[in-house]
Amino acid sequence: MKYISDLHTHTIVSGHAYSTLLENINEASKKGLKILGSAEHGPKMPGGPHIFYFANLKVIPREMQGVKILRGCEANIIDFEGNLDIPERILKNLDFVIASLHDVCIEPGSIEENTNAVIKVMDNPYVDIIGHPGNPSFPIYEEEIVKKAKEKNILLEINNSSFVSSRIGSKDTCSKIAALCKKYGTRIIINSDAHFATAIGDFKEAELILESVGMPEELIINRKQKDLLDYLKQKGKAIDIVID
């Protein structure tokens, strides 16, 4: 299956990634992606950028080398009430917001606490994507998360890096989440979580998860530019980007 975007990508700005934004754009163009998202970690991540970085993303061109560029972030969930490390005054000006749990930003809690953190963050009107919800360090009640995402029109991410290097042990939970998304009609997005340019657009392991549950194509939002951009525009985001 062909995917037109990779929104979850990092550069040297995140502190533990190894390519520049221009290198990421070059790779996206080479691989034929139509949309590239820049999603640096929030400031609570050790080595992460100051919030001024996110406030100034407006200087990045909207398109380079035939690739539309979306200005986003991967905000850290910092407590079990779903608070984030980037203030809403900045989040509201971004094209997309990924919200994720990382054990260097919040100590994993009970399954109830972890689930509550994700449920609560989905009440934030600026959150669009839940990043790597299958992280085995943060066990959750998958069905509650999937149903809440459906209610709030939030995308659940199937994160390729989780099966390759970052969160080994994610497969079982991600498979459950994917199957539940199919059951409830909750939309998902497939991303690389690239921390080096060559990983951009590499979704091979994540695709196997979707194939294993027979995920309907219409629930995968980044198969078509129009689907992804319409989703964001309906939320008042990326309104200046013209759909081809």
C-alpha positions in Angstrom: 0.0 0.0 0.0 1.2 3.5 -0.8 1.4 6.1 1.9 1.6 9.8 1.1 2.9 11.2 4.4 5.2 10.6 7.4 4.3 13.1 10.2 6.3 11.6 13.1 9.9 12.5 12.3 12.7 14.1 14.3 15.9 16.1 13.6 19.0 17.0 15.6 16.8 19.5 17.4 15.2 16.7 19.5 18.6 16.0 21.0 18.8 12.3 20.3 18.2 12.3 16.5 20.9 12.6 13.9 19.7 14.4 10.7 18.8 17.9 9.8 15.4 19.1 8.6 16.8 19.6 5.1 18.1 16.1 5.1 14.7 14.8 6.1 13.1 16.8 3.4 15.5 15.4 0.8 14.8 11.9 1.9 11.0 12.4 1.8 11.3 13.8 -1.7 13.5 10.9 -2.8 10.9 8.4 -1.5 8.0 10.2 -3.2 6.2 11.3 -0.1 3.9 14.2 -0.6 3.7 15.5 3.0 6.4 15.5 5.7 5.7 16.4 9.3 8.3 17.9 11.6 7.5 16.7 15.2 10.3 17.5 17.6 10.0 16.4 21.2 8.7 18.8 23.7 11.0 20.6 26.1 10.6 18.1 29.0 12.5 15.5 26.9 16.2 15.7 27.9 18.0 17.6 25.1 14.7 18.8 23.6 14.1 22.3 22.3 12.8 25.3 24.1 9.2 26.2 23.4 10.4 29.2 21.4 11.4 26.6 18.7 7.8 25.6 18.2 6.6 29.2 18.3 9.0 30.0 15.4 8.1 27.1 13.1 6.3 29.6 10.9 9.6 30.4 9.2 9.8 27.0 7.6 8.6 27.0 4.0 5.3 25.3 3.2 6.8 23.3 0.4 10.2 22.2 -0.7 11.3 19.7 -3.4 7.7 18.8 -4.1 7.0 18.0 -0.4 4.5 19.8 1.7 5.8 20.5 5.2 3.6 20.4 8.2 4.8 22.1 11.4 4.0 20.1 14.4 5.4 18.6 17.6 5.5 15.5 19.8 4.4 16.9 23.1 5.1 14.9 26.2 2.3 13.9 28.6 3.8 14.9 31.9 1.1 13.7 34.4 -1.8 11.3 34.8 -4.2 14.2 34.2 -3.0 14.5 30.6 -1.2 17.8 30.8 1.4 18.5 28.2 4.8 20.2 28.3 3.9 22.7 25.5 1.3 25.4 26.4 -1.9 25.7 24.5 -1.0 29.2 23.2 1.7 27.5 21.1 -0.1 24.3 20.3 -3.0 26.2 18.7 -0.7 27.6 16.0 0.8 24.2 15.0 -0.5 22.1 12.1 -0.7 19.0 14.2 0.1 17.8 17.7 1.2 14.3 18.7 0.8 13.5 22.4 3.0 10.7 23.8 4.1 9.0 27.0 7.9 8.7 27.5 9.4 7.2 30.7 12.0 9.9 30.9 9.2 12.5 31.2 6.8 10.7 33.4 7.3 7.6 35.5 5.0 4.8 34.3 2.0 4.3 36.5 -0.6 1.6 37.0 -2.7 0.5 34.0 -5.5 2.8 35.4 -3.2 5.8 35.7 -1.6 5.3 32.3 -5.0 4.9 30.7 -6.3 8.0 32.5 -3.3 10.1 31.2 -4.2 9.2 27.6 -7.9 9.6 28.0 -7.4 13.0 29.6 -5.0 14.3 27.0 -7.6 13.5 24.3 -9.8 16.2 25.9 -7.2 18.7 24.8 -8.7 20.4 21.7 -5.3 20.7 20.0 -4.2 17.1 20.2 -4.6 15.2 16.9 -2.5 12.0 17.3 -1.7 9.7 20.2 1.9 8.6 19.6 3.0 5.0 20.0 0.1 4.0 22.3 1.4 0.4 22.3 4.4 1.2 24.3 4.9 -1.7 26.7 6.3 0.6 29.4 2.8 2.1 29.7 0.2 -0.7 29.8 -3.3 0.7 29.0 -6.9 -0.5 28.7 -6.8 -0.5 24.9 -10.6 -0.6 24.3 -11.1 2.6 26.4 -8.4 4.4 24.4 -9.8 3.3 21.1 -13.4 4.3 22.0 -12.3 7.7 23.3 -10.2 8.3 20.2 -13.3 7.6 18.0 -15.4 9.9 20.2 -12.9 12.8 20.0 -11.9 12.2 16.3 -8.2 11.6 17.3 -5.9 9.4 15.3 -4.1 6.5 16.9 -0.6 5.9 15.7 0.9 2.7 14.4 4.6 3.5 14.9 7.1 1.6 12.8 10.0 2.4 15.1 8.2 0.6 18.0 8.9 -2.7 16.2 12.4 -1.9 15.0 14.4 -0.2 17.8 12.5 2.1 20.2 9.8 0.1 22.1 10.5 -3.6 21.5 7.6 -5.6 22.8 4.9 -3.3 21.4 3.6 -5.8 18.8 0.9 -7.5 20.9 -0.6 -4.2 22.2 -0.4 -2.6 18.8 -2.1 -5.5 17.3 -4.9 -5.3 19.9 -5.3 -1.6 19.2 -5.4 -2.1 15.5 -8.1 -4.8 15.8 -10.1 -2.6 18.1 -9.8 0.4 15.6 -11.2 -1.9 12.9 -14.0 -2.9 15.2 -15.0 0.6 16.3 -14.1 2.5 13.1 -11.4 4.5 14.8 -9.0 6.1 12.3 -5.3 5.5 12.5 -2.1 7.0 11.1 1.0 5.1 10.2 4.3 6.9 10.9 8.0 6.1 11.1 9.1 8.0 14.2 12.4 8.5 12.2 15.4 9.6 14.2 17.7 9.3 11.2 16.7 10.4 7.7 16.9 7.0 6.0 14.1 5.8 8.2 11.6 8.3 6.8 8.8 6.6 4.9 9.8 3.1 6.2 6.6 1.5 7.4 7.3 -2.1 6.7 6.8 -3.5 10.2 3.8 -1.3 11.0 2.2 -2.5 7.7 2.5 -6.1 8.9 0.4 -5.2 12.0 -2.3 -3.6 9.8 -2.3 -6.6 7.4 -2.6 -9.1 10.3 -5.9 -7.5 11.4 -7.2 -6.7 7.9 -7.3 -3.0 8.6 -9.8 -1.3 6.1 -8.0 1.2 3.9 -10.5 3.9 4.7 -9.4 3.9 8.3 -5.8 4.7 7.4 -5.8 8.5 7.0 -2.4 8.9 5.3 -3.2 6.9 2.2 -4.4 10.1 0.4 -3.4 13.7 0.7 -7.0 14.9 0.7 -8.0 12.6 3.6 -5.2 13.8 5.8 -5.4 17.5 4.9 -9.2 17.5 5.1 -8.9 16.0 8.6 -6.6 18.8 9.7 -8.5 21.6 8.0 -11.8 20.5 9.7 -10.0 21.1 12.9 -8.9 24.6 11.8 -5.3 23.5 11.0 -3.1 23.7 8.0 -5.7 25.8 6.3 -3.2 27.6 4.0 -2.1 24.4 2.4 -3.6 23.7 -1.1 -4.6 20.2 -1.9 -3.2 19.0 -5.2 
